[in-house]
Amino acid sequence: MREAGILYCNCCGKKIPEGYSRETEDFFHFEKTWGYFSGKDGTRQTADICEFCMEQWIAQFRIPPQTVERTEIFEC
Ligand SMILES: [Zn+2]
């Protein structure tokens, strides 16, 4: 969630430090518009979750998300 230009984690409420570029920003942004049959018809939800809360959240998954090691390193 962004308020007055500062990014906060929706989960813990802490400030998310922003990097110099999109590549170095480590947080999870989600945006979801619910469909007709979801019971939240047409509702749009957005949130930003910091890396720590993301880890906590993922730990509760029965099936962990697929993790792919990045093998290509892009250098500027
Ligand atoms: Zn958090």
N, CA, C, O and the ligand as a Tripos MOL2 file, in Angstrom:
@<TRIPOS>MOLECULE
protein
  305   303    77     0     0
PROTEIN
NO_CHARGES

@<TRIPOS>ATOM
      1 N           0.8400   -1.1770    0.0000 N.3       1 MET1
      2 CA          0.0000    0.0000    0.0000 C.3       1 MET1
      3 C           0.8810    1.2340    0.0000 C.2       1 MET1
      4 O           1.8410    1.3180    0.7660 O.2       1 MET1
      5 N           0.5570    2.1920   -0.8570 N.am      2 ARG2
      6 CA          1.3700    3.3920   -0.9260 C.3       2 ARG2
      7 C           0.5990    4.5580   -0.3240 C.2       2 ARG2
      8 O          -0.5470    4.8190   -0.6920 O.2       2 ARG2
      9 N           1.2320    5.2430    0.5890 N.am      3 GLU3
     10 CA          0.5980    6.3940    1.2010 C.3       3 GLU3
     11 C           1.6220    7.5160    1.2810 C.2       3 GLU3
     12 O           2.7070    7.3500    1.8380 O.2       3 GLU3
     13 N           1.2660    8.6370    0.7250 N.am      4 ALA4
     14 CA          2.1590    9.7980    0.6840 C.3       4 ALA4
     15 C           3.5350    9.4180    0.1250 C.2       4 ALA4
     16 O           4.5690    9.8700    0.6180 O.2       4 ALA4
     17 N           3.5210    8.5860   -0.9030 N.am      5 GLY5
     18 CA          4.7580    8.2150   -1.5810 C.3       5 GLY5
     19 C           5.5800    7.1560   -0.8670 C.2       5 GLY5
     20 O           6.6180    6.7300   -1.3730 O.2       5 GLY5
     21 N           5.1240    6.7270    0.3070 N.am      6 ILE6
     22 CA          5.8660    5.7080    1.0430 C.3       6 ILE6
     23 C           5.1330    4.3770    0.9190 C.2       6 ILE6
     24 O           3.9090    4.2970    1.0300 O.2       6 ILE6
     25 N           5.9260    3.3430    0.6860 N.am      7 LEU7
     26 CA          5.3500    2.0260    0.4830 C.3       7 LEU7
     27 C           5.3240    1.2500    1.8000 C.2       7 LEU7
     28 O           6.3470    1.1190    2.4720 O.2       7 LEU7
     29 N           4.1660    0.7460    2.1560 N.am      8 TYR8
     30 CA          4.0040   -0.0250    3.3900 C.3       8 TYR8
     31 C           3.5590   -1.4460    3.0750 C.2       8 TYR8
     32 O           2.8530   -1.6920    2.0960 O.2       8 TYR8
     33 N           3.9840   -2.3700    3.9200 N.am      9 CYS9
     34 CA          3.5360   -3.7490    3.7910 C.3       9 CYS9
     35 C           2.1190   -3.8300    4.3630 C.2       9 CYS9
     36 O           1.8770   -3.4110    5.4940 O.2       9 CYS9
     37 N           1.2010   -4.3630    3.5860 N.am     10 ASN10
     38 CA         -0.1760   -4.4840    4.0590 C.3      10 ASN10
     39 C          -0.3080   -5.4690    5.2100 C.2      10 ASN10
     40 O          -1.2470   -5.3900    6.0020 O.2      10 ASN10
     41 N           0.6340   -6.3930    5.2950 N.am     11 CYS11
     42 CA          0.5430   -7.4350    6.3000 C.3      11 CYS11
     43 C           1.0550   -6.9690    7.6620 C.2      11 CYS11
     44 O           0.3330   -7.0840    8.6530 O.2      11 CYS11
     45 N           2.2710   -6.4500    7.7390 N.am     12 CYS12
     46 CA          2.8380   -6.0560    9.0320 C.3      12 CYS12
     47 C           2.8080   -4.5490    9.2570 C.2      12 CYS12
     48 O           3.0530   -4.0770   10.3670 O.2      12 CYS12
     49 N           2.5060   -3.7910    8.1970 N.am     13 GLY13
     50 CA          2.4000   -2.3430    8.3400 C.3      13 GLY13
     51 C           3.7190   -1.6040    8.3290 C.2      13 GLY13
     52 O           3.7510   -0.3810    8.4650 O.2      13 GLY13
     53 N           4.8320   -2.3530    8.1640 N.am     14 LYS14
     54 CA          6.1470   -1.6940    8.1520 C.3      14 LYS14
     55 C           6.4390   -1.0930    6.7940 C.2      14 LYS14
     56 O           5.8740   -1.4950    5.7770 O.2      14 LYS14
     57 N           7.3360   -0.1180    6.8030 N.am     15 LYS15
     58 CA          7.7650    0.5080    5.5570 C.3      15 LYS15
     59 C           8.5660   -0.4840    4.7370 C.2      15 LYS15
     60 O           9.3680   -1.2420    5.2820 O.2      15 LYS15
     61 N           8.3550   -0.4840    3.4470 N.am     16 ILE16
     62 CA          9.1520   -1.3380    2.5670 C.3      16 ILE16
     63 C          10.2060   -0.4510    1.9170 C.2      16 ILE16
     64 O           9.8780    0.4750    1.1740 O.2      16 ILE16
     65 N          11.4910   -0.7430    2.2040 N.am     17 PRO17
     66 CA         12.5210    0.0880    1.5810 C.3      17 PRO17
     67 C          12.5270   -0.1190    0.0740 C.2      17 PRO17
     68 O          12.5080   -1.2510   -0.4090 O.2      17 PRO17
     69 N          12.5520    0.9480   -0.6370 N.am     18 GLU18
     70 CA         12.5250    0.8410   -2.0900 C.3      18 GLU18
     71 C          13.9170    1.0020   -2.6580 C.2      18 GLU18
     72 O          14.7040    1.8440   -2.2270 O.2      18 GLU18
     73 N          14.1890    0.1740   -3.6300 N.am     19 GLY19
     74 CA         15.4940    0.2060   -4.2790 C.3      19 GLY19
     75 C          15.5700    1.3160   -5.3110 C.2      19 GLY19
     76 O          14.6420    2.1040   -5.4860 O.2      19 GLY19
     77 N          16.6930    1.3480   -5.9780 N.am     20 TYR20
     78 CA         16.9000    2.3780   -6.9850 C.3      20 TYR20
     79 C          16.2270    2.0410   -8.3060 C.2      20 TYR20
     80 O          15.9590    2.9110   -9.1340 O.2      20 TYR20
     81 N          15.9650    0.7610   -8.4750 N.am     21 SER21
     82 CA         15.3100    0.3540   -9.7030 C.3      21 SER21
     83 C          14.3110   -0.7440   -9.3820 C.2      21 SER21
     84 O          14.3150   -1.2870   -8.2770 O.2      21 SER21
     85 N          13.4760   -1.0660  -10.3170 N.am     22 ARG22
     86 CA         12.4730   -2.1190  -10.1320 C.3      22 ARG22
     87 C          13.1380   -3.4560   -9.8070 C.2      22 ARG22
     88 O          12.5850   -4.2710   -9.0700 O.2      22 ARG22
     89 N          14.3080   -3.6680  -10.3550 N.am     23 GLU23
     90 CA         15.0340   -4.9220  -10.1660 C.3      23 GLU23
     91 C          15.4200   -5.1640   -8.7140 C.2      23 GLU23
     92 O          15.4950   -6.3150   -8.2830 O.2      23 GLU23
     93 N          15.6640   -4.1100   -7.9560 N.am     24 THR24
     94 CA         16.1480   -4.2910   -6.5980 C.3      24 THR24
     95 C          15.0330   -4.1550   -5.5540 C.2      24 THR24
     96 O          15.2710   -4.3350   -4.3590 O.2      24 THR24
     97 N          13.8440   -3.8430   -6.0020 N.am     25 GLU25
     98 CA         12.7310   -3.7480   -5.0680 C.3      25 GLU25
     99 C          12.2600   -5.1540   -4.7550 C.2      25 GLU25
    100 O          11.8360   -5.8860   -5.6500 O.2      25 GLU25
    101 N          12.3310   -5.5350   -3.4890 N.am     26 ASP26
    102 CA         11.9310   -6.8780   -3.1340 C.3      26 ASP26
    103 C          10.6820   -6.8960   -2.2820 C.2      26 ASP26
    104 O          10.7370   -6.9250   -1.0530 O.2      26 ASP26
    105 N           9.5890   -6.8780   -2.9500 N.am     27 PHE27
    106 CA          8.3070   -7.0340   -2.2760 C.3      27 PHE27
    107 C           7.3370   -7.6210   -3.2790 C.2      27 PHE27
    108 O           7.5850   -7.6270   -4.4850 O.2      27 PHE27
    109 N           6.2430   -8.1050   -2.7620 N.am     28 PHE28
    110 CA          5.2620   -8.7410   -3.6180 C.3      28 PHE28
    111 C           4.0620   -7.8160   -3.7600 C.2      28 PHE28
    112 O           3.4330   -7.4250   -2.7770 O.2      28 PHE28
    113 N           3.7680   -7.4840   -4.9810 N.am     29 HIS29
    114 CA          2.6070   -6.6300   -5.2410 C.3      29 HIS29
    115 C           1.5290   -7.4880   -5.8640 C.2      29 HIS29
    116 O           1.7760   -8.1650   -6.8630 O.2      29 HIS29
    117 N           0.3670   -7.4730   -5.3060 N.am     30 PHE30
    118 CA         -0.6970   -8.1800   -5.9930 C.3      30 PHE30
    119 C          -1.8810   -7.2980   -6.2910 C.2      30 PHE30
    120 O          -2.1940   -6.3460   -5.5760 O.2      30 PHE30
    121 N          -2.5100   -7.6510   -7.3570 N.am     31 GLU31
    122 CA         -3.6350   -6.8970   -7.8520 C.3      31 GLU31
    123 C          -4.6020   -7.9300   -8.4050 C.2      31 GLU31
    124 O          -4.2510   -8.7180   -9.2830 O.2      31 GLU31
    125 N          -5.8030   -7.9200   -7.8940 N.am     32 LYS32
    126 CA         -6.7500   -8.9380   -8.3330 C.3      32 LYS32
    127 C          -8.1390   -8.3450   -8.4660 C.2      32 LYS32
    128 O          -8.6750   -7.7350   -7.5400 O.2      32 LYS32
    129 N          -8.6990   -8.5410   -9.6380 N.am     33 THR33
    130 CA        -10.0930   -8.1590   -9.8350 C.3      33 THR33
    131 C         -10.8910   -9.4500   -9.8180 C.2      33 THR33
    132 O         -10.7030  -10.3270  -10.6620 O.2      33 THR33
    133 N         -11.7820   -9.5520   -8.8470 N.am     34 TRP34
    134 CA        -12.5490  -10.7870   -8.6830 C.3      34 TRP34
    135 C         -13.6580  -10.8770   -9.7110 C.2      34 TRP34
    136 O         -14.2920   -9.8860  -10.0710 O.2      34 TRP34
    137 N         -13.8650  -12.0850  -10.1650 N.am     35 GLY35
    138 CA        -14.8770  -12.3280  -11.1920 C.3      35 GLY35
    139 C         -16.2740  -12.4940  -10.6260 C.2      35 GLY35
    140 O         -16.4930  -12.4570   -9.4150 O.2      35 GLY35
    141 N         -17.1910  -12.6730  -11.5250 N.am     36 TYR36
    142 CA        -18.6120  -12.7270  -11.1860 C.3      36 TYR36
    143 C         -18.9720  -13.7910  -10.1620 C.2      36 TYR36
    144 O         -19.7860  -13.5520   -9.2710 O.2      36 TYR36
    145 N         -18.3590  -14.9780  -10.2910 N.am     37 PHE37
    146 CA        -18.7590  -16.1020   -9.4330 C.3      37 PHE37
    147 C         -17.9850  -16.1910   -8.1260 C.2      37 PHE37
    148 O         -18.1770  -17.1300   -7.3540 O.2      37 PHE37
    149 N         -17.1380  -15.2520   -7.8790 N.am     38 SER38
    150 CA        -16.2900  -15.3430   -6.7000 C.3      38 SER38
    151 C         -16.9890  -14.8840   -5.4260 C.2      38 SER38
    152 O         -16.4970  -15.1370   -4.3260 O.2      38 SER38
    153 N         -18.1160  -14.2210   -5.5590 N.am     39 GLY39
    154 CA        -18.7800  -13.6740   -4.3780 C.3      39 GLY39
    155 C         -18.2580  -12.2860   -4.0400 C.2      39 GLY39
    156 O         -18.7950  -11.6010   -3.1700 O.2      39 GLY39
    157 N         -17.2030  -11.8790   -4.7410 N.am     40 LYS40
    158 CA        -16.6690  -10.5290   -4.5520 C.3      40 LYS40
    159 C         -16.8190   -9.7650   -5.8690 C.2      40 LYS40
    160 O         -16.0280   -8.8790   -6.1940 O.2      40 LYS40
    161 N         -17.8250  -10.1270   -6.5870 N.am     41 ASP41
    162 CA        -18.0920   -9.6210   -7.9270 C.3      41 ASP41
    163 C         -17.5630   -8.2190   -8.2330 C.2      41 ASP41
    164 O         -17.9960   -7.2240   -7.6520 O.2      41 ASP41
    165 N         -16.6230   -8.1800   -9.1580 N.am     42 GLY42
    166 CA        -16.1140   -6.9050   -9.6450 C.3      42 GLY42
    167 C         -15.2690   -6.1250   -8.6600 C.2      42 GLY42
    168 O         -14.9090   -4.9800   -8.9330 O.2      42 GLY42
    169 N         -14.9450   -6.7100   -7.5340 N.am     43 THR43
    170 CA        -14.1420   -6.0060   -6.5420 C.3      43 THR43
    171 C         -12.6710   -6.1240   -6.9170 C.2      43 THR43
    172 O         -12.2050   -7.1930   -7.3120 O.2      43 THR43
    173 N         -11.9510   -5.0280   -6.7910 N.am     44 ARG44
    174 CA        -10.5260   -5.0560   -7.0960 C.3      44 ARG44
    175 C          -9.7610   -4.8970   -5.7970 C.2      44 ARG44
    176 O         -10.0400   -4.0010   -5.0000 O.2      44 ARG44
    177 N          -8.7900   -5.7810   -5.5930 N.am     45 GLN45
    178 CA         -7.9690   -5.7050   -4.3930 C.3      45 GLN45
    179 C          -6.5180   -5.5770   -4.7840 C.2      45 GLN45
    180 O          -6.0460   -6.2580   -5.6930 O.2      45 GLN45
    181 N          -5.8150   -4.7050   -4.0970 N.am     46 THR46
    182 CA         -4.3780   -4.5950   -4.3190 C.3      46 THR46
    183 C          -3.6950   -4.5720   -2.9580 C.2      46 THR46
    184 O          -4.2560   -4.0880   -1.9750 O.2      46 THR46
    185 N          -2.4890   -5.0970   -2.9160 N.am     47 ALA47
    186 CA         -1.7270   -5.0890   -1.6800 C.3      47 ALA47
    187 C          -0.2480   -5.2330   -2.0010 C.2      47 ALA47
    188 O           0.1300   -5.7430   -3.0550 O.2      47 ALA47
    189 N           0.5660   -4.7820   -1.0840 N.am     48 ASP48
    190 CA          2.0060   -4.9720   -1.1890 C.3      48 ASP48
    191 C           2.4460   -5.7160    0.0600 C.2      48 ASP48
    192 O           2.0880   -5.3470    1.1790 O.2      48 ASP48
    193 N           3.2150   -6.7500   -0.1440 N.am     49 ILE49
    194 CA          3.6420   -7.6060    0.9590 C.3      49 ILE49
    195 C           5.1700   -7.6280    0.9820 C.2      49 ILE49
    196 O           5.8110   -7.8690   -0.0410 O.2      49 ILE49
    197 N           5.7470   -7.3730    2.1620 N.am     50 CYS50
    198 CA          7.2080   -7.3620    2.2630 C.3      50 CYS50
    199 C           7.7520   -8.7910    2.2080 C.2      50 CYS50
    200 O           7.0160   -9.7670    2.3540 O.2      50 CYS50
    201 N           9.0570   -8.8770    1.9930 N.am     51 GLU51
    202 CA          9.6830  -10.1830    1.8130 C.3      51 GLU51
    203 C           9.4760  -11.0780    3.0410 C.2      51 GLU51
    204 O           9.2170  -12.2740    2.9050 O.2      51 GLU51
    205 N           9.5910  -10.4970    4.2330 N.am     52 PHE52
    206 CA          9.4290  -11.2540    5.4670 C.3      52 PHE52
    207 C           8.0280  -11.8610    5.5810 C.2      52 PHE52
    208 O           7.8850  -13.0500    5.8690 O.2      52 PHE52
    209 N           6.9990  -11.0440    5.3560 N.am     53 CYS53
    210 CA          5.6180  -11.5280    5.4560 C.3      53 CYS53
    211 C           5.3190  -12.5490    4.3680 C.2      53 CYS53
    212 O           4.5570  -13.4950    4.5680 O.2      53 CYS53
    213 N           5.9290  -12.3380    3.2270 N.am     54 MET54
    214 CA          5.7620  -13.2710    2.1110 C.3      54 MET54
    215 C           6.2730  -14.6550    2.5210 C.2      54 MET54
    216 O           5.6280  -15.6700    2.2580 O.2      54 MET54
    217 N           7.4410  -14.6780    3.1680 N.am     55 GLU55
    218 CA          8.0410  -15.9400    3.6320 C.3      55 GLU55
    219 C           7.1150  -16.6320    4.6310 C.2      55 GLU55
    220 O           6.8910  -17.8400    4.5550 O.2      55 GLU55
    221 N           6.5810  -15.8440    5.5700 N.am     56 GLN56
    222 CA          5.6740  -16.3740    6.5920 C.3      56 GLN56
    223 C           4.4200  -16.9700    5.9530 C.2      56 GLN56
    224 O           3.9190  -18.0230    6.3460 O.2      56 GLN56
    225 N           3.9480  -16.2440    4.9580 N.am     57 TRP57
    226 CA          2.7280  -16.6320    4.2660 C.3      57 TRP57
    227 C           2.9450  -17.9340    3.4960 C.2      57 TRP57
    228 O           2.1550  -18.8740    3.5900 O.2      57 TRP57
    229 N           4.0230  -17.9590    2.7440 N.am     58 ILE58
    230 CA          4.3470  -19.1350    1.9240 C.3      58 ILE58
    231 C           4.5470  -20.3750    2.7980 C.2      58 ILE58
    232 O           4.2260  -21.4910    2.3880 O.2      58 ILE58
    233 N           5.0790  -20.1710    4.0020 N.am     59 ALA59
    234 CA          5.3290  -21.2820    4.9250 C.3      59 ALA59
    235 C           4.0420  -22.0290    5.2840 C.2      59 ALA59
    236 O           4.0740  -23.1850    5.7060 O.2      59 ALA59
    237 N           2.9120  -21.3450    5.1090 N.am     60 GLN60
    238 CA          1.6240  -21.9690    5.4270 C.3      60 GLN60
    239 C           1.0380  -22.7470    4.2560 C.2      60 GLN60
    240 O           0.0530  -23.4670    4.4170 O.2      60 GLN60
    241 N           1.6370  -22.6060    3.0880 N.am     61 PHE61
    242 CA          1.1230  -23.3070    1.9130 C.3      61 PHE61
    243 C           1.3170  -24.8130    2.0730 C.2      61 PHE61
    244 O           2.3580  -25.2620    2.5530 O.2      61 PHE61
    245 N           0.3390  -25.5710    1.6820 N.am     62 ARG62
    246 CA          0.4970  -27.0270    1.6840 C.3      62 ARG62
    247 C           1.4430  -27.4560    0.5810 C.2      62 ARG62
    248 O           2.2480  -28.3720    0.7480 O.2      62 ARG62
    249 N           1.3290  -26.7850   -0.5350 N.am     63 ILE63
    250 CA          2.2340  -27.0540   -1.6480 C.3      63 ILE63
    251 C           3.0510  -25.7810   -1.8590 C.2      63 ILE63
    252 O           2.5030  -24.7490   -2.2470 O.2      63 ILE63
    253 N           4.3390  -25.8480   -1.6090 N.am     64 PRO64
    254 CA          5.1250  -24.6190   -1.7400 C.3      64 PRO64
    255 C           5.1930  -24.1320   -3.1860 C.2      64 PRO64
    256 O           5.1080  -24.9320   -4.1180 O.2      64 PRO64
    257 N           5.3430  -22.8330   -3.3710 N.am     65 PRO65
    258 CA          5.4380  -22.3220   -4.7410 C.3      65 PRO65
    259 C           6.6980  -22.8500   -5.4200 C.2      65 PRO65
    260 O           7.6920  -23.1740   -4.7700 O.2      65 PRO65
    261 N           6.6240  -22.9240   -6.7140 N.am     66 GLN66
    262 CA          7.7900  -23.3880   -7.4630 C.3      66 GLN66
    263 C           8.8820  -22.3410   -7.3780 C.2      66 GLN66
    264 O           8.6400  -21.1480   -7.5570 O.2      66 GLN66
    265 N          10.0570  -22.7980   -7.1090 N.am     67 THR67
    266 CA         11.1900  -21.8850   -7.0130 C.3      67 THR67
    267 C          12.1720  -22.2120   -8.1320 C.2      67 THR67
    268 O          12.5950  -23.3550   -8.3050 O.2      67 THR67
    269 N          12.5130  -21.1940   -8.8670 N.am     68 VAL68
    270 CA         13.4540  -21.3770   -9.9670 C.3      68 VAL68
    271 C          14.6750  -20.5210   -9.6980 C.2      68 VAL68
    272 O          14.5690  -19.3120   -9.4930 O.2      68 VAL68
    273 N          15.8050  -21.1420   -9.7000 N.am     69 GLU69
    274 CA         17.0550  -20.3970   -9.5070 C.3      69 GLU69
    275 C          17.3150  -19.5820  -10.7630 C.2      69 GLU69
    276 O          17.2020  -20.0660  -11.8890 O.2      69 GLU69
    277 N          17.6630  -18.3480  -10.5250 N.am     70 ARG70
    278 CA         17.9900  -17.5180  -11.6910 C.3      70 ARG70
    279 C          19.4170  -17.7990  -12.1190 C.2      70 ARG70
    280 O          20.3620  -17.5960  -11.3570 O.2      70 ARG70
    281 N          19.5550  -18.2570  -13.3150 N.am     71 THR71
    282 CA         20.9020  -18.6070  -13.7650 C.3      71 THR71
    283 C          21.5230  -17.4950  -14.5970 C.2      71 THR71
    284 O          22.7450  -17.3700  -14.6830 O.2      71 THR71
    285 N          20.6630  -16.6920  -15.2050 N.am     72 GLU72
    286 CA         21.2060  -15.6120  -16.0170 C.3      72 GLU72
    287 C          21.3680  -14.3740  -15.1500 C.2      72 GLU72
    288 O          20.4260  -13.9310  -14.4930 O.2      72 GLU72
    289 N          22.5420  -13.8390  -15.1560 N.am     73 ILE73
    290 CA         22.7870  -12.6150  -14.4130 C.3      73 ILE73
    291 C          22.9160  -11.4690  -15.4300 C.2      73 ILE73
    292 O          23.7400  -11.4870  -16.3450 O.2      73 ILE73
    293 N          22.0750  -10.5060  -15.2150 N.am     74 PHE74
    294 CA         22.1350   -9.3540  -16.1180 C.3      74 PHE74
    295 C          23.0060   -8.2830  -15.4830 C.2      74 PHE74
    296 O          22.7670   -7.8550  -14.3540 O.2      74 PHE74
    297 N          23.9810   -7.8760  -16.1980 N.am     75 GLU75
    298 CA         24.8410   -6.8150  -15.6860 C.3      75 GLU75
    299 C          24.6530   -5.5570  -16.4960 C.2      75 GLU75
    300 O          24.5090   -5.5980  -17.7180 O.2      75 GLU75
    301 N          24.6570   -4.4390  -15.7970 N.am     76 CYS76
    302 CA         24.4920   -3.1620  -16.4920 C.3      76 CYS76
    303 C          25.8610   -2.5470  -16.7380 C.2      76 CYS76
    304 O          25.9560   -1.4630  -17.3140 O.2      76 CYS76
    305 ZN          5.3920   -7.2430    6.0940 Zn       77 ZN77
@<TRIPOS>BOND
     1     1     2 1
     2     2     3 1
     3     3     4 2
     4     3     5 am
     5     5     6 1
     6     6     7 1
     7     7     8 2
     8     7     9 am
     9     9    10 1
    10    10    11 1
    11    11    12 2
    12    11    13 am
    13    13    14 1
    14    14    15 1
    15    15    16 2
    16    15    17 am
    17    17    18 1
    18    18    19 1
    19    19    20 2
    20    19    21 am
    21    21    22 1
    22    22    23 1
    23    23    24 2
    24    23    25 am
    25    25    26 1
    26    26    27 1
    27    27    28 2
    28    27    29 am
    29    29    30 1
    30    30    31 1
    31    31    32 2
    32    31    33 am
    33    33    34 1
    34    34    35 1
    35    35    36 2
    36    35    37 am
    37    37    38 1
    38    38    39 1
    39    39    40 2
    40    39    41 am
    41    41    42 1
    42    42    43 1
    43    43    44 2
    44    43    45 am
    45    45    46 1
    46    46    47 1
    47    47    48 2
    48    47    49 am
    49    49    50 1
    50    50    51 1
    51    51    52 2
    52    51    53 am
    53    53    54 1
    54    54    55 1
    55    55    56 2
    56    55    57 am
    57    57    58 1
    58    58    59 1
    59    59    60 2
    60    59    61 am
    61    61    62 1
    62    62    63 1
    63    63    64 2
    64    63    65 am
    65    65    66 1
    66    66    67 1
    67    67    68 2
    68    67    69 am
    69    69    70 1
    70    70    71 1
    71    71    72 2
    72    71    73 am
    73    73    74 1
    74    74    75 1
    75    75    76 2
    76    75    77 am
    77    77    78 1
    78    78    79 1
    79    79    80 2
    80    79    81 am
    81    81    82 1
    82    82    83 1
    83    83    84 2
    84    83    85 am
    85    85    86 1
    86    86    87 1
    87    87    88 2
    88    87    89 am
    89    89    90 1
    90    90    91 1
    91    91    92 2
    92    91    93 am
    93    93    94 1
    94    94    95 1
    95    95    96 2
    96    95    97 am
    97    97    98 1
    98    98    99 1
    99    99   100 2
   100    99   101 am
   101   101   102 1
   102   102   103 1
   103   103   104 2
   104   103   105 am
   105   105   106 1
   106   106   107 1
   107   107   108 2
   108   107   109 am
   109   109   110 1
   110   110   111 1
   111   111   112 2
   112   111   113 am
   113   113   114 1
   114   114   115 1
   115   115   116 2
   116   115   117 am
   117   117   118 1
   118   118   119 1
   119   119   120 2
   120   119   121 am
   121   121   122 1
   122   122   123 1
   123   123   124 2
   124   123   125 am
   125   125   126 1
   126   126   127 1
   127   127   128 2
   128   127   129 am
   129   129   130 1
   130   130   131 1
   131   131   132 2
   132   131   133 am
   133   133   134 1
   134   134   135 1
   135   135   136 2
   136   135   137 am
   137   137   138 1
   138   138   139 1
   139   139   140 2
   140   139   141 am
   141   141   142 1
   142   142   143 1
   143   143   144 2
   144   143   145 am
   145   145   146 1
   146   146   147 1
   147   147   148 2
   148   147   149 am
   149   149   150 1
   150   150   151 1
   151   151   152 2
   152   151   153 am
   153   153   154 1
   154   154   155 1
   155   155   156 2
   156   155   157 am
   157   157   158 1
   158   158   159 1
   159   159   160 2
   160   159   161 am
   161   161   162 1
   162   162   163 1
   163   163   164 2
   164   163   165 am
   165   165   166 1
   166   166   167 1
   167   167   168 2
   168   167   169 am
   169   169   170 1
   170   170   171 1
   171   171   172 2
   172   171   173 am
   173   173   174 1
   174   174   175 1
   175   175   176 2
   176   175   177 am
   177   177   178 1
   178   178   179 1
   179   179   180 2
   180   179   181 am
   181   181   182 1
   182   182   183 1
   183   183   184 2
   184   183   185 am
   185   185   186 1
   186   186   187 1
   187   187   188 2
   188   187   189 am
   189   189   190 1
   190   190   191 1
   191   191   192 2
   192   191   193 am
   193   193   194 1
   194   194   195 1
   195   195   196 2
   196   195   197 am
   197   197   198 1
   198   198   199 1
   199   199   200 2
   200   199   201 am
   201   201   202 1
   202   202   203 1
   203   203   204 2
   204   203   205 am
   205   205   206 1
   206   206   207 1
   207   207   208 2
   208   207   209 am
   209   209   210 1
   210   210   211 1
   211   211   212 2
   212   211   213 am
   213   213   214 1
   214   214   215 1
   215   215   216 2
   216   215   217 am
   217   217   218 1
   218   218   219 1
   219   219   220 2
   220   219   221 am
   221   221   222 1
   222   222   223 1
   223   223   224 2
   224   223   225 am
   225   225   226 1
   226   226   227 1
   227   227   228 2
   228   227   229 am
   229   229   230 1
   230   230   231 1
   231   231   232 2
   232   231   233 am
   233   233   234 1
   234   234   235 1
   235   235   236 2
   236   235   237 am
   237   237   238 1
   238   238   239 1
   239   239   240 2
   240   239   241 am
   241   241   242 1
   242   242   243 1
   243   243   244 2
   244   243   245 am
   245   245   246 1
   246   246   247 1
   247   247   248 2
   248   247   249 am
   249   249   250 1
   250   250   251 1
   251   251   252 2
   252   251   253 am
   253   253   254 1
   254   254   255 1
   255   255   256 2
   256   255   257 am
   257   257   258 1
   258   258   259 1
   259   259   260 2
   260   259   261 am
   261   261   262 1
   262   262   263 1
   263   263   264 2
   264   263   265 am
   265   265   266 1
   266   266   267 1
   267   267   268 2
   268   267   269 am
   269   269   270 1
   270   270   271 1
   271   271   272 2
   272   271   273 am
   273   273   274 1
   274   274   275 1
   275   275   276 2
   276   275   277 am
   277   277   278 1
   278   278   279 1
   279   279   280 2
   280   279   281 am
   281   281   282 1
   282   282   283 1
   283   283   284 2
   284   283   285 am
   285   285   286 1
   286   286   287 1
   287   287   288 2
   288   287   289 am
   289   289   290 1
   290   290   291 1
   291   291   292 2
   292   291   293 am
   293   293   294 1
   294   294   295 1
   295   295   296 2
   296   295   297 am
   297   297   298 1
   298   298   299 1
   299   299   300 2
   300   299   301 am
   301   301   302 1
   302   302   303 1
   303   303   304 2
@<TRIPOS>SUBSTRUCTURE
     1 MET1         2 RESIDUE 1 A MET
     2 ARG2         6 RESIDUE 1 A ARG
     3 GLU3        10 RESIDUE 1 A GLU
     4 ALA4        14 RESIDUE 1 A ALA
     5 GLY5        18 RESIDUE 1 A GLY
     6 ILE6        22 RESIDUE 1 A ILE
     7 LEU7        26 RESIDUE 1 A LEU
     8 TYR8        30 RESIDUE 1 A TYR
     9 CYS9        34 RESIDUE 1 A CYS
    10 ASN10       38 RESIDUE 1 A ASN
    11 CYS11       42 RESIDUE 1 A CYS
    12 CYS12       46 RESIDUE 1 A CYS
    13 GLY13       50 RESIDUE 1 A GLY
    14 LYS14       54 RESIDUE 1 A LYS
    15 LYS15       58 RESIDUE 1 A LYS
    16 ILE16       62 RESIDUE 1 A ILE
    17 PRO17       66 RESIDUE 1 A PRO
    18 GLU18       70 RESIDUE 1 A GLU
    19 GLY19       74 RESIDUE 1 A GLY
    20 TYR20       78 RESIDUE 1 A TYR
    21 SER21       82 RESIDUE 1 A SER
    22 ARG22       86 RESIDUE 1 A ARG
    23 GLU23       90 RESIDUE 1 A GLU
    24 THR24       94 RESIDUE 1 A THR
    25 GLU25       98 RESIDUE 1 A GLU
    26 ASP26      102 RESIDUE 1 A ASP
    27 PHE27      106 RESIDUE 1 A PHE
    28 PHE28      110 RESIDUE 1 A PHE
    29 HIS29      114 RESIDUE 1 A HIS
    30 PHE30      118 RESIDUE 1 A PHE
    31 GLU31      122 RESIDUE 1 A GLU
    32 LYS32      126 RESIDUE 1 A LYS
    33 THR33      130 RESIDUE 1 A THR
    34 TRP34      134 RESIDUE 1 A TRP
    35 GLY35      138 RESIDUE 1 A GLY
    36 TYR36      142 RESIDUE 1 A TYR
    37 PHE37      146 RESIDUE 1 A PHE
    38 SER38      150 RESIDUE 1 A SER
    39 GLY39      154 RESIDUE 1 A GLY
    40 LYS40      158 RESIDUE 1 A LYS
    41 ASP41      162 RESIDUE 1 A ASP
    42 GLY42      166 RESIDUE 1 A GLY
    43 THR43      170 RESIDUE 1 A THR
    44 ARG44      174 RESIDUE 1 A ARG
    45 GLN45      178 RESIDUE 1 A GLN
    46 THR46      182 RESIDUE 1 A THR
    47 ALA47      186 RESIDUE 1 A ALA
    48 ASP48      190 RESIDUE 1 A ASP
    49 ILE49      194 RESIDUE 1 A ILE
    50 CYS50      198 RESIDUE 1 A CYS
    51 GLU51      202 RESIDUE 1 A GLU
    52 PHE52      206 RESIDUE 1 A PHE
    53 CYS53      210 RESIDUE 1 A CYS
    54 MET54      214 RESIDUE 1 A MET
    55 GLU55      218 RESIDUE 1 A GLU
    56 GLN56      222 RESIDUE 1 A GLN
    57 TRP57      226 RESIDUE 1 A TRP
    58 ILE58      230 RESIDUE 1 A ILE
    59 ALA59      234 RESIDUE 1 A ALA
    60 GLN60      238 RESIDUE 1 A GLN
    61 PHE61      242 RESIDUE 1 A PHE
    62 ARG62      246 RESIDUE 1 A ARG
    63 ILE63      250 RESIDUE 1 A ILE
    64 PRO64      254 RESIDUE 1 A PRO
    65 PRO65      258 RESIDUE 1 A PRO
    66 GLN66      262 RESIDUE 1 A GLN
    67 THR67      266 RESIDUE 1 A THR
    68 VAL68      270 RESIDUE 1 A VAL
    69 GLU69      274 RESIDUE 1 A GLU
    70 ARG70      278 RESIDUE 1 A ARG
    71 THR71      282 RESIDUE 1 A THR
    72 GLU72      286 RESIDUE 1 A GLU
    73 ILE73      290 RESIDUE 1 A ILE
    74 PHE74      294 RESIDUE 1 A PHE
    75 GLU75      298 RESIDUE 1 A GLU
    76 CYS76      302 RESIDUE 1 A CYS
    77 ZN77       305 GROUP 0 **** ****
